[in-house]
Amino acid sequence: MDETHFASAPTALYGLVLALTAIGYVLRERCIIRCNGPDSRLARAVGEDTQEKISLSMYLAAMPLAFVRPWIAIMLYVVVAGMWLVPDRRIEDLNEAGTETPSR
C-alpha cells in the first residue's frame, strides 16, 4: 500500500486479505469448538462471537470504502487491530475461575 501511496486498489486488496484471515480464524475456532463440544471452555468464552462479527463487518465495509476514500479504510483497519490488542477478558475470566483444568 505504501509503495502506491495508499491507492484504492491495494488498500481494498489488503482489506480482502484481512477479511479472509478473519474468516479463517472463525472457521478454526468453530472447528475447535465442534471437536471439544458446545459446553467446552472455549465455547463458553466465545459466546456470541461479537468481536469477530464486528471485525469482519468492518473489513467488509472498508473494501468498497477504499475506492471512495482510502484513508477511511485504513482507519477501519487500525480500529480493528486496536480491538484485538486488548486481551479478551472472557477467556481470562474462565481461566481464573478454574472451571476446567487443562490436561498435560
VMD Tcl script that draws the C-alpha trace (Angstrom):
set ca {
  {0.00 0.00 0.00}
  {2.81 2.39 0.87}
  {4.58 1.92 -2.47}
  {1.42 3.03 -4.28}
  {0.84 5.91 -1.84}
  {-2.26 4.16 -0.48}
  {-4.04 3.84 -3.79}
  {-7.56 2.46 -3.72}
  {-7.00 -0.99 -5.23}
  {-4.10 -2.09 -2.97}
  {-5.91 -0.73 0.08}
  {-9.05 -2.69 -0.82}
  {-6.97 -5.80 -1.57}
  {-5.36 -5.51 1.86}
  {-8.89 -5.48 3.32}
  {-9.68 -8.65 1.37}
  {-6.62 -10.36 2.86}
  {-7.66 -9.23 6.35}
  {-11.25 -10.41 5.79}
  {-10.08 -13.82 4.58}
  {-7.83 -14.09 7.63}
  {-10.78 -13.25 9.89}
  {-12.89 -15.90 8.16}
  {-10.10 -18.44 8.67}
  {-9.95 -17.53 12.36}
  {-13.69 -18.03 12.78}
  {-13.60 -21.36 10.93}
  {-10.69 -22.59 13.06}
  {-12.46 -21.52 16.24}
  {-15.67 -23.29 15.23}
  {-13.74 -26.44 14.34}
  {-12.09 -26.48 17.77}
  {-15.46 -25.93 19.44}
  {-17.02 -28.71 17.38}
  {-14.22 -31.10 18.44}
  {-14.48 -30.17 22.13}
  {-18.24 -29.85 22.36}
  {-20.65 -26.95 22.86}
  {-20.05 -26.98 26.63}
  {-16.28 -26.60 26.34}
  {-14.41 -23.76 27.96}
  {-13.74 -22.12 24.58}
  {-17.40 -22.34 23.56}
  {-18.47 -20.68 26.80}
  {-15.79 -18.00 26.49}
  {-16.55 -17.16 22.86}
  {-20.28 -16.85 23.38}
  {-21.88 -14.87 20.56}
  {-18.62 -14.09 18.68}
  {-19.39 -10.37 18.79}
  {-15.81 -9.22 18.35}
  {-15.28 -11.49 15.35}
  {-18.51 -10.32 13.71}
  {-17.65 -6.67 14.22}
  {-14.14 -7.18 12.86}
  {-15.32 -8.98 9.75}
  {-18.04 -6.38 9.17}
  {-15.52 -3.57 9.40}
  {-13.18 -5.30 6.96}
  {-16.02 -5.87 4.51}
  {-17.13 -2.24 4.83}
  {-13.58 -0.97 4.37}
  {-13.06 -2.66 1.00}
  {-15.56 -0.60 -1.01}
  {-14.77 2.48 1.09}
  {-11.17 2.20 -0.10}
  {-12.40 3.27 -3.54}
  {-14.17 6.31 -2.05}
  {-11.55 7.44 0.45}
  {-8.63 5.08 1.15}
  {-7.87 6.75 4.48}
  {-11.30 5.70 5.81}
  {-10.49 2.07 5.02}
  {-7.09 2.39 6.67}
  {-8.68 3.85 9.78}
  {-11.09 0.91 9.94}
  {-8.15 -1.50 9.70}
  {-6.42 0.33 12.55}
  {-9.57 0.26 14.70}
  {-9.92 -3.50 14.25}
  {-6.27 -4.03 15.12}
  {-6.78 -1.94 18.24}
  {-9.78 -4.03 19.22}
  {-7.67 -7.18 19.16}
  {-4.74 -5.67 21.06}
  {-6.85 -5.57 24.21}
  {-6.81 -9.05 25.81}
  {-10.10 -10.91 25.71}
  {-11.36 -10.96 29.31}
  {-13.86 -13.75 28.65}
  {-11.13 -16.35 28.27}
  {-9.05 -14.88 31.10}
  {-12.04 -14.93 33.46}
  {-12.69 -18.61 32.73}
  {-9.04 -19.46 33.31}
  {-9.03 -17.63 36.64}
  {-12.27 -19.32 37.72}
  {-10.67 -22.71 37.13}
  {-13.83 -24.29 35.75}
  {-11.71 -26.88 33.95}
  {-8.11 -27.83 34.42}
  {-6.16 -28.42 31.24}
  {-4.69 -31.89 30.82}
  {-0.98 -32.13 30.09}
}
mol new
graphics top color blue
foreach p $ca { graphics top sphere $p radius 0.5 }
foreach p [lrange $ca 0 end-1] q [lrange $ca 1 end] { graphics top cylinder $p $q radius 0.2 }
display resetview
